[in-house]
Amino acid sequence: MMIRPIPPMNHFRERLREVLQYEMRHTGAFIVRKHLNVYASGDHDEMVYLIEDGKITQRMLSYGGKQCLLAIYTTGELFGELCLVENGERKETATAMEDTILKSIPCAHFLLRLRQTSLLEEFIRYLAMRIADQQQAIANFVTMGSEQRLGKTLLQLAKKFSQKDPCHLCIRQKISHEELSEMVGTTRPRISQFMRRFRELGLIEMTKEHHLLIKEEPLRSYLANGD
């Protein structure tokens, strides 16, 4: 029995993006202005979205009314695929961080294209990876303190948004302390306190352009020693 090699996730994302761009070639792009919602929790929306340019946040409200920032998506990324469940009723809210250009495809067409291009199996693997990431986030909430969670979050954001040079990772996208507090699950004053400590220890820096520099190896070492 021949075992097929598992394609890397980056390869899958690139193939999926190419397929969707071809499928949407006759679909008009539309702009969602900064701070406006693409959809909100409770909406019935059966579309999958591709970001042509810009950034989108996904948030979910807890039963206590507190907001949790689930994810940040940027140019070339897909979001909204959870319309595959719950008959298209959204559990989360998607909001533009800046003026964002989107294209959309109905969920049924999306699944059809996955089958026609033999991407369905890889898409299932992609969703499984998303579940694994969420499970890791839950484990971090249970086993780590707020400062460690912030450090892990900064490393994840740096990996997503920055270009690496020999010394550091640079996050050019402005992410507020309030947004970090939603991701980490603590208060904004504590985020400010931890960020100040990271700067004092030389683990992060802020440039004149207000870009955040992450000293990857020192930060990883600091977090490991704090376990």
Order of alpha helices (4+ residues) and beta strands (2+ residues): alpha-beta-beta-beta-beta-beta-beta-beta-beta-alpha-alpha-alpha-beta-beta-alpha-alpha-beta-beta-alpha
